[in-house]
Amino acid sequence: MAEKGEQSEQIWELLQALPVERQKAVCWLVKNIDIADRLSEGGKMTSEEIEELTQRALDIKDDIMLALVKYKQAKDRYETENKEQEI
């Protein structure tokens, strides 16, 4: 149980280090995780696609778009790692 407390503390510290608008985007993502999951369905995105969408989100200062892109990247990485462990 202490491990979850430590993880929560680490997450809280990381969140506090973000600019306020990015904190709001992360909170939006958490509150709307079902929407994020639906938007992130489909095939794995390439590194180039992730990079392009990340840059676009930064250029237009769209922190929710940035959070969604990074969520998709993390989800793809997690699914790839789990598939590799199954083999």
MODELLER restraints for C-alpha pairs under 7 A, 6 or more apart:
rsr = mdl.restraints
at = mdl.atoms
rsr.add(forms.Gaussian(group=physical.xy_distance, feature=features.Distance(at['CA:15:A'], at['CA:23:A']), mean=6.11, stdev=0.5))
rsr.add(forms.Gaussian(group=physical.xy_distance, feature=features.Distance(at['CA:21:A'], at['CA:63:A']), mean=6.82, stdev=0.5))
rsr.add(forms.Gaussian(group=physical.xy_distance, feature=features.Distance(at['CA:22:A'], at['CA:63:A']), mean=5.71, stdev=0.5))
rsr.add(forms.Gaussian(group=physical.xy_distance, feature=features.Distance(at['CA:25:A'], at['CA:63:A']), mean=5.67, stdev=0.5))
rsr.add(forms.Gaussian(group=physical.xy_distance, feature=features.Distance(at['CA:25:A'], at['CA:64:A']), mean=4.84, stdev=0.5))
rsr.add(forms.Gaussian(group=physical.xy_distance, feature=features.Distance(at['CA:25:A'], at['CA:67:A']), mean=6.35, stdev=0.5))
rsr.add(forms.Gaussian(group=physical.xy_distance, feature=features.Distance(at['CA:26:A'], at['CA:67:A']), mean=6.44, stdev=0.5))
rsr.add(forms.Gaussian(group=physical.xy_distance, feature=features.Distance(at['CA:29:A'], at['CA:36:A']), mean=6.74, stdev=0.5))
rsr.add(forms.Gaussian(group=physical.xy_distance, feature=features.Distance(at['CA:29:A'], at['CA:67:A']), mean=6.97, stdev=0.5))
rsr.add(forms.Gaussian(group=physical.xy_distance, feature=features.Distance(at['CA:36:A'], at['CA:68:A']), mean=6.50, stdev=0.5))
rsr.add(forms.Gaussian(group=physical.xy_distance, feature=features.Distance(at['CA:40:A'], at['CA:72:A']), mean=5.35, stdev=0.5))
rsr.add(forms.Gaussian(group=physical.xy_distance, feature=features.Distance(at['CA:44:A'], at['CA:76:A']), mean=5.79, stdev=0.5))
rsr.add(forms.Gaussian(group=physical.xy_distance, feature=features.Distance(at['CA:50:A'], at['CA:69:A']), mean=6.69, stdev=0.5))
rsr.add(forms.Gaussian(group=physical.xy_distance, feature=features.Distance(at['CA:50:A'], at['CA:73:A']), mean=6.99, stdev=0.5))
rsr.add(forms.Gaussian(group=physical.xy_distance, feature=features.Distance(at['CA:53:A'], at['CA:69:A']), mean=6.86, stdev=0.5))
rsr.add(forms.Gaussian(group=physical.xy_distance, feature=features.Distance(at['CA:54:A'], at['CA:66:A']), mean=5.86, stdev=0.5))
rsr.add(forms.Gaussian(group=physical.xy_distance, feature=features.Distance(at['CA:54:A'], at['CA:69:A']), mean=6.58, stdev=0.5))
rsr.add(forms.Gaussian(group=physical.xy_distance, feature=features.Distance(at['CA:57:A'], at['CA:63:A']), mean=6.74, stdev=0.5))
rsr.add(forms.Gaussian(group=physical.xy_distance, feature=features.Distance(at['CA:57:A'], at['CA:65:A']), mean=5.83, stdev=0.5))
rsr.add(forms.Gaussian(group=physical.xy_distance, feature=features.Distance(at['CA:57:A'], at['CA:66:A']), mean=5.32, stdev=0.5))
